């Protein structure tokens, strides 16, 4: 997972968004990105707004603490989180991810 600390104390997360999903939430990892599924289609920033809602819920922070800093028009995004540190963000995302299949 690519979660980086920034000089200003914020954290940046690489996210891959899957729009029009049947179930919203953290769906694991794809490469170095966190996969987030959202119900909304990628029209009129609906998917971006829902992405912020999902991350806010998972991370336990206010929506205003989150912002999309790169990739607003693509599935691959960078999201900035203010007020949390890297270990906290990583732990909350891992807890919200589905368990890997056994075998």
Phi and psi in radians as a Rosetta constraint file:
Dihedral C 1 N 2 CA 2 C 2 CIRCULARHARMONIC -1.717 0.35
Dihedral N 2 CA 2 C 2 N 3 CIRCULARHARMONIC 1.766 0.35
Dihedral C 2 N 3 CA 3 C 3 CIRCULARHARMONIC -2.196 0.35
Dihedral N 3 CA 3 C 3 N 4 CIRCULARHARMONIC 2.055 0.35
Dihedral C 3 N 4 CA 4 C 4 CIRCULARHARMONIC -2.076 0.35
Dihedral N 4 CA 4 C 4 N 5 CIRCULARHARMONIC 2.484 0.35
Dihedral C 4 N 5 CA 5 C 5 CIRCULARHARMONIC -1.468 0.35
Dihedral N 5 CA 5 C 5 N 6 CIRCULARHARMONIC 2.456 0.35
Dihedral C 5 N 6 CA 6 C 6 CIRCULARHARMONIC -1.851 0.35
Dihedral N 6 CA 6 C 6 N 7 CIRCULARHARMONIC 2.819 0.35
Dihedral C 6 N 7 CA 7 C 7 CIRCULARHARMONIC -1.068 0.35
Dihedral N 7 CA 7 C 7 N 8 CIRCULARHARMONIC -0.498 0.35
Dihedral C 7 N 8 CA 8 C 8 CIRCULARHARMONIC -1.478 0.35
Dihedral N 8 CA 8 C 8 N 9 CIRCULARHARMONIC 0.083 0.35
Dihedral C 8 N 9 CA 9 C 9 CIRCULARHARMONIC 1.626 0.35
Dihedral N 9 CA 9 C 9 N 10 CIRCULARHARMONIC -0.100 0.35
Dihedral C 9 N 10 CA 10 C 10 CIRCULARHARMONIC -1.471 0.35
Dihedral N 10 CA 10 C 10 N 11 CIRCULARHARMONIC 3.040 0.35
Dihedral C 10 N 11 CA 11 C 11 CIRCULARHARMONIC -2.202 0.35
Dihedral N 11 CA 11 C 11 N 12 CIRCULARHARMONIC 2.489 0.35
Dihedral C 11 N 12 CA 12 C 12 CIRCULARHARMONIC -2.029 0.35
Dihedral N 12 CA 12 C 12 N 13 CIRCULARHARMONIC 2.327 0.35
Dihedral C 12 N 13 CA 13 C 13 CIRCULARHARMONIC -2.073 0.35
Dihedral N 13 CA 13 C 13 N 14 CIRCULARHARMONIC 2.343 0.35
Dihedral C 13 N 14 CA 14 C 14 CIRCULARHARMONIC -1.492 0.35
Dihedral N 14 CA 14 C 14 N 15 CIRCULARHARMONIC 2.209 0.35
Dihedral C 14 N 15 CA 15 C 15 CIRCULARHARMONIC -2.230 0.35
Dihedral N 15 CA 15 C 15 N 16 CIRCULARHARMONIC 2.448 0.35
Dihedral C 15 N 16 CA 16 C 16 CIRCULARHARMONIC -1.971 0.35
Dihedral N 16 CA 16 C 16 N 17 CIRCULARHARMONIC 2.076 0.35
Dihedral C 16 N 17 CA 17 C 17 CIRCULARHARMONIC -1.690 0.35
Dihedral N 17 CA 17 C 17 N 18 CIRCULARHARMONIC 2.354 0.35
Dihedral C 17 N 18 CA 18 C 18 CIRCULARHARMONIC -1.979 0.35
Dihedral N 18 CA 18 C 18 N 19 CIRCULARHARMONIC 1.763 0.35
Dihedral C 18 N 19 CA 19 C 19 CIRCULARHARMONIC -1.354 0.35
Dihedral N 19 CA 19 C 19 N 20 CIRCULARHARMONIC 2.878 0.35
Dihedral C 19 N 20 CA 20 C 20 CIRCULARHARMONIC 1.015 0.35
Dihedral N 20 CA 20 C 20 N 21 CIRCULARHARMONIC 0.585 0.35
Dihedral C 20 N 21 CA 21 C 21 CIRCULARHARMONIC -1.427 0.35
Dihedral N 21 CA 21 C 21 N 22 CIRCULARHARMONIC 2.682 0.35
Dihedral C 21 N 22 CA 22 C 22 CIRCULARHARMONIC -1.303 0.35
Dihedral N 22 CA 22 C 22 N 23 CIRCULARHARMONIC -0.475 0.35
Dihedral C 22 N 23 CA 23 C 23 CIRCULARHARMONIC -2.296 0.35
Dihedral N 23 CA 23 C 23 N 24 CIRCULARHARMONIC 2.219 0.35
Dihedral C 23 N 24 CA 24 C 24 CIRCULARHARMONIC -1.524 0.35
Dihedral N 24 CA 24 C 24 N 25 CIRCULARHARMONIC 2.539 0.35
Dihedral C 24 N 25 CA 25 C 25 CIRCULARHARMONIC 2.526 0.35
Dihedral N 25 CA 25 C 25 N 26 CIRCULARHARMONIC -3.073 0.35
Dihedral C 25 N 26 CA 26 C 26 CIRCULARHARMONIC -1.315 0.35
Dihedral N 26 CA 26 C 26 N 27 CIRCULARHARMONIC 2.294 0.35
Dihedral C 26 N 27 CA 27 C 27 CIRCULARHARMONIC -2.066 0.35
Dihedral N 27 CA 27 C 27 N 28 CIRCULARHARMONIC 0.329 0.35
Dihedral C 27 N 28 CA 28 C 28 CIRCULARHARMONIC 1.837 0.35
Dihedral N 28 CA 28 C 28 N 29 CIRCULARHARMONIC -2.557 0.35
Dihedral C 28 N 29 CA 29 C 29 CIRCULARHARMONIC -2.241 0.35
Dihedral N 29 CA 29 C 29 N 30 CIRCULARHARMONIC 2.668 0.35
Dihedral C 29 N 30 CA 30 C 30 CIRCULARHARMONIC -2.367 0.35
Dihedral N 30 CA 30 C 30 N 31 CIRCULARHARMONIC 1.898 0.35
Dihedral C 30 N 31 CA 31 C 31 CIRCULARHARMONIC 1.127 0.35
Dihedral N 31 CA 31 C 31 N 32 CIRCULARHARMONIC -2.162 0.35
Dihedral C 31 N 32 CA 32 C 32 CIRCULARHARMONIC -1.764 0.35
Dihedral N 32 CA 32 C 32 N 33 CIRCULARHARMONIC 0.186 0.35
Dihedral C 32 N 33 CA 33 C 33 CIRCULARHARMONIC -1.911 0.35
Dihedral N 33 CA 33 C 33 N 34 CIRCULARHARMONIC 2.658 0.35
Dihedral C 33 N 34 CA 34 C 34 CIRCULARHARMONIC -1.499 0.35
Dihedral N 34 CA 34 C 34 N 35 CIRCULARHARMONIC 2.262 0.35
Dihedral C 34 N 35 CA 35 C 35 CIRCULARHARMONIC -1.610 0.35
Dihedral N 35 CA 35 C 35 N 36 CIRCULARHARMONIC 2.165 0.35
Dihedral C 35 N 36 CA 36 C 36 CIRCULARHARMONIC -2.089 0.35
Dihedral N 36 CA 36 C 36 N 37 CIRCULARHARMONIC 2.183 0.35
Dihedral C 36 N 37 CA 37 C 37 CIRCULARHARMONIC -1.702 0.35
Dihedral N 37 CA 37 C 37 N 38 CIRCULARHARMONIC 2.430 0.35
Dihedral C 37 N 38 CA 38 C 38 CIRCULARHARMONIC -2.309 0.35
Dihedral N 38 CA 38 C 38 N 39 CIRCULARHARMONIC 2.624 0.35
Dihedral C 38 N 39 CA 39 C 39 CIRCULARHARMONIC -1.262 0.35
Dihedral N 39 CA 39 C 39 N 40 CIRCULARHARMONIC -0.620 0.35
Dihedral C 39 N 40 CA 40 C 40 CIRCULARHARMONIC -1.180 0.35
Dihedral N 40 CA 40 C 40 N 41 CIRCULARHARMONIC 2.592 0.35
Dihedral C 40 N 41 CA 41 C 41 CIRCULARHARMONIC -1.376 0.35
Dihedral N 41 CA 41 C 41 N 42 CIRCULARHARMONIC 2.804 0.35
Dihedral C 41 N 42 CA 42 C 42 CIRCULARHARMONIC -1.405 0.35
Dihedral N 42 CA 42 C 42 N 43 CIRCULARHARMONIC 0.983 0.35
Dihedral C 42 N 43 CA 43 C 43 CIRCULARHARMONIC -2.217 0.35
Dihedral N 43 CA 43 C 43 N 44 CIRCULARHARMONIC 2.379 0.35
Dihedral C 43 N 44 CA 44 C 44 CIRCULARHARMONIC 0.924 0.35
Dihedral N 44 CA 44 C 44 N 45 CIRCULARHARMONIC 0.674 0.35
Dihedral C 44 N 45 CA 45 C 45 CIRCULARHARMONIC 1.090 0.35
Dihedral N 45 CA 45 C 45 N 46 CIRCULARHARMONIC 0.275 0.35
Dihedral C 45 N 46 CA 46 C 46 CIRCULARHARMONIC -1.126 0.35
Dihedral N 46 CA 46 C 46 N 47 CIRCULARHARMONIC -0.741 0.35
Dihedral C 46 N 47 CA 47 C 47 CIRCULARHARMONIC -1.157 0.35
Dihedral N 47 CA 47 C 47 N 48 CIRCULARHARMONIC -0.683 0.35
Dihedral C 47 N 48 CA 48 C 48 CIRCULARHARMONIC -1.114 0.35
Dihedral N 48 CA 48 C 48 N 49 CIRCULARHARMONIC -0.733 0.35
Dihedral C 48 N 49 CA 49 C 49 CIRCULARHARMONIC -1.119 0.35
Dihedral N 49 CA 49 C 49 N 50 CIRCULARHARMONIC -0.736 0.35
Dihedral C 49 N 50 CA 50 C 50 CIRCULARHARMONIC -1.217 0.35
Dihedral N 50 CA 50 C 50 N 51 CIRCULARHARMONIC -0.600 0.35
Dihedral C 50 N 51 CA 51 C 51 CIRCULARHARMONIC -0.992 0.35
Dihedral N 51 CA 51 C 51 N 52 CIRCULARHARMONIC -0.809 0.35
Dihedral C 51 N 52 CA 52 C 52 CIRCULARHARMONIC -1.086 0.35
Dihedral N 52 CA 52 C 52 N 53 CIRCULARHARMONIC -0.718 0.35
Dihedral C 52 N 53 CA 53 C 53 CIRCULARHARMONIC -1.095 0.35
Dihedral N 53 CA 53 C 53 N 54 CIRCULARHARMONIC -0.798 0.35
Dihedral C 53 N 54 CA 54 C 54 CIRCULARHARMONIC -1.103 0.35
Dihedral N 54 CA 54 C 54 N 55 CIRCULARHARMONIC -0.832 0.35
Dihedral C 54 N 55 CA 55 C 55 CIRCULARHARMONIC -1.124 0.35
Dihedral N 55 CA 55 C 55 N 56 CIRCULARHARMONIC -0.674 0.35
Dihedral C 55 N 56 CA 56 C 56 CIRCULARHARMONIC -1.037 0.35
Dihedral N 56 CA 56 C 56 N 57 CIRCULARHARMONIC -0.763 0.35
Dihedral C 56 N 57 CA 57 C 57 CIRCULARHARMONIC -1.162 0.35
Dihedral N 57 CA 57 C 57 N 58 CIRCULARHARMONIC -0.808 0.35
Dihedral C 57 N 58 CA 58 C 58 CIRCULARHARMONIC -1.152 0.35
Dihedral N 58 CA 58 C 58 N 59 CIRCULARHARMONIC -0.745 0.35
Dihedral C 58 N 59 CA 59 C 59 CIRCULARHARMONIC -1.472 0.35
Dihedral N 59 CA 59 C 59 N 60 CIRCULARHARMONIC -0.237 0.35
Dihedral C 59 N 60 CA 60 C 60 CIRCULARHARMONIC 1.208 0.35
Dihedral N 60 CA 60 C 60 N 61 CIRCULARHARMONIC 0.663 0.35
Dihedral C 60 N 61 CA 61 C 61 CIRCULARHARMONIC -2.251 0.35
Dihedral N 61 CA 61 C 61 N 62 CIRCULARHARMONIC 2.942 0.35
Dihedral C 61 N 62 CA 62 C 62 CIRCULARHARMONIC -1.257 0.35
Dihedral N 62 CA 62 C 62 N 63 CIRCULARHARMONIC 2.632 0.35
Dihedral C 62 N 63 CA 63 C 63 CIRCULARHARMONIC -1.040 0.35
Dihedral N 63 CA 63 C 63 N 64 CIRCULARHARMONIC -0.590 0.35
Dihedral C 63 N 64 CA 64 C 64 CIRCULARHARMONIC -1.185 0.35
Dihedral N 64 CA 64 C 64 N 65 CIRCULARHARMONIC -0.248 0.35
Dihedral C 64 N 65 CA 65 C 65 CIRCULARHARMONIC -1.424 0.35
Dihedral N 65 CA 65 C 65 N 66 CIRCULARHARMONIC -0.123 0.35
Dihedral C 65 N 66 CA 66 C 66 CIRCULARHARMONIC -2.011 0.35
Dihedral N 66 CA 66 C 66 N 67 CIRCULARHARMONIC 2.468 0.35
Dihedral C 66 N 67 CA 67 C 67 CIRCULARHARMONIC -2.641 0.35
Dihedral N 67 CA 67 C 67 N 68 CIRCULARHARMONIC 2.555 0.35
Dihedral C 67 N 68 CA 68 C 68 CIRCULARHARMONIC -1.521 0.35
Dihedral N 68 CA 68 C 68 N 69 CIRCULARHARMONIC 2.055 0.35
Dihedral C 68 N 69 CA 69 C 69 CIRCULARHARMONIC -1.775 0.35
Dihedral N 69 CA 69 C 69 N 70 CIRCULARHARMONIC -0.265 0.35
Dihedral C 69 N 70 CA 70 C 70 CIRCULARHARMONIC -2.705 0.35
Dihedral N 70 CA 70 C 70 N 71 CIRCULARHARMONIC 2.512 0.35
Dihedral C 70 N 71 CA 71 C 71 CIRCULARHARMONIC 1.460 0.35
Dihedral N 71 CA 71 C 71 N 72 CIRCULARHARMONIC 0.486 0.35
Dihedral C 71 N 72 CA 72 C 72 CIRCULARHARMONIC -1.017 0.35
Dihedral N 72 CA 72 C 72 N 73 CIRCULARHARMONIC -0.438 0.35
Dihedral C 72 N 73 CA 73 C 73 CIRCULARHARMONIC -1.901 0.35
Dihedral N 73 CA 73 C 73 N 74 CIRCULARHARMONIC 0.195 0.35
Dihedral C 73 N 74 CA 74 C 74 CIRCULARHARMONIC -2.219 0.35
Dihedral N 74 CA 74 C 74 N 75 CIRCULARHARMONIC 2.989 0.35
Dihedral C 74 N 75 CA 75 C 75 CIRCULARHARMONIC -1.336 0.35
Dihedral N 75 CA 75 C 75 N 76 CIRCULARHARMONIC -0.497 0.35
Dihedral C 75 N 76 CA 76 C 76 CIRCULARHARMONIC -1.562 0.35
Dihedral N 76 CA 76 C 76 N 77 CIRCULARHARMONIC 2.109 0.35
Dihedral C 76 N 77 CA 77 C 77 CIRCULARHARMONIC -2.314 0.35
Dihedral N 77 CA 77 C 77 N 78 CIRCULARHARMONIC 2.837 0.35
Dihedral C 77 N 78 CA 78 C 78 CIRCULARHARMONIC -2.098 0.35
Dihedral N 78 CA 78 C 78 N 79 CIRCULARHARMONIC 2.202 0.35
Dihedral C 78 N 79 CA 79 C 79 CIRCULARHARMONIC -2.013 0.35
Dihedral N 79 CA 79 C 79 N 80 CIRCULARHARMONIC 2.298 0.35
Dihedral C 79 N 80 CA 80 C 80 CIRCULARHARMONIC -1.696 0.35
Dihedral N 80 CA 80 C 80 N 81 CIRCULARHARMONIC 2.336 0.35
Dihedral C 80 N 81 CA 81 C 81 CIRCULARHARMONIC -2.101 0.35
Dihedral N 81 CA 81 C 81 N 82 CIRCULARHARMONIC 2.189 0.35
Dihedral C 81 N 82 CA 82 C 82 CIRCULARHARMONIC -1.843 0.35
Dihedral N 82 CA 82 C 82 N 83 CIRCULARHARMONIC 2.362 0.35
Dihedral C 82 N 83 CA 83 C 83 CIRCULARHARMONIC 1.736 0.35
Dihedral N 83 CA 83 C 83 N 84 CIRCULARHARMONIC -0.073 0.35
Dihedral C 83 N 84 CA 84 C 84 CIRCULARHARMONIC -2.189 0.35
Dihedral N 84 CA 84 C 84 N 85 CIRCULARHARMONIC 2.678 0.35
Dihedral C 84 N 85 CA 85 C 85 CIRCULARHARMONIC -1.744 0.35
Dihedral N 85 CA 85 C 85 N 86 CIRCULARHARMONIC 2.968 0.35
Dihedral C 85 N 86 CA 86 C 86 CIRCULARHARMONIC -1.017 0.35
Dihedral N 86 CA 86 C 86 N 87 CIRCULARHARMONIC -0.862 0.35
Dihedral C 86 N 87 CA 87 C 87 CIRCULARHARMONIC -1.055 0.35
Dihedral N 87 CA 87 C 87 N 88 CIRCULARHARMONIC -0.642 0.35
Dihedral C 87 N 88 CA 88 C 88 CIRCULARHARMONIC -1.161 0.35
Dihedral N 88 CA 88 C 88 N 89 CIRCULARHARMONIC -0.829 0.35
Dihedral C 88 N 89 CA 89 C 89 CIRCULARHARMONIC -1.064 0.35
Dihedral N 89 CA 89 C 89 N 90 CIRCULARHARMONIC -0.808 0.35
Dihedral C 89 N 90 CA 90 C 90 CIRCULARHARMONIC -1.060 0.35
Dihedral N 90 CA 90 C 90 N 91 CIRCULARHARMONIC -0.797 0.35
Dihedral C 90 N 91 CA 91 C 91 CIRCULARHARMONIC -1.102 0.35
Dihedral N 91 CA 91 C 91 N 92 CIRCULARHARMONIC -0.752 0.35
Dihedral C 91 N 92 CA 92 C 92 CIRCULARHARMONIC -1.184 0.35
Dihedral N 92 CA 92 C 92 N 93 CIRCULARHARMONIC -0.669 0.35
Dihedral C 92 N 93 CA 93 C 93 CIRCULARHARMONIC -1.204 0.35
Dihedral N 93 CA 93 C 93 N 94 CIRCULARHARMONIC -0.688 0.35
Dihedral C 93 N 94 CA 94 C 94 CIRCULARHARMONIC -1.182 0.35
Dihedral N 94 CA 94 C 94 N 95 CIRCULARHARMONIC -0.653 0.35
Dihedral C 94 N 95 CA 95 C 95 CIRCULARHARMONIC -1.148 0.35
Dihedral N 95 CA 95 C 95 N 96 CIRCULARHARMONIC -0.630 0.35
Dihedral C 95 N 96 CA 96 C 96 CIRCULARHARMONIC -1.396 0.35
Dihedral N 96 CA 96 C 96 N 97 CIRCULARHARMONIC -0.298 0.35
Dihedral C 96 N 97 CA 97 C 97 CIRCULARHARMONIC -1.280 0.35
Dihedral N 97 CA 97 C 97 N 98 CIRCULARHARMONIC 2.546 0.35
Dihedral C 97 N 98 CA 98 C 98 CIRCULARHARMONIC -1.166 0.35
Dihedral N 98 CA 98 C 98 N 99 CIRCULARHARMONIC 2.653 0.35
Dihedral C 98 N 99 CA 99 C 99 CIRCULARHARMONIC -1.187 0.35
Dihedral N 99 CA 99 C 99 N 100 CIRCULARHARMONIC 2.461 0.35
Dihedral C 99 N 100 CA 100 C 100 CIRCULARHARMONIC -1.149 0.35
Dihedral N 100 CA 100 C 100 N 101 CIRCULARHARMONIC 2.616 0.35
Dihedral C 100 N 101 CA 101 C 101 CIRCULARHARMONIC -1.112 0.35
Dihedral N 101 CA 101 C 101 N 102 CIRCULARHARMONIC 2.473 0.35
Dihedral C 101 N 102 CA 102 C 102 CIRCULARHARMONIC -1.444 0.35
Dihedral N 102 CA 102 C 102 N 103 CIRCULARHARMONIC 2.654 0.35
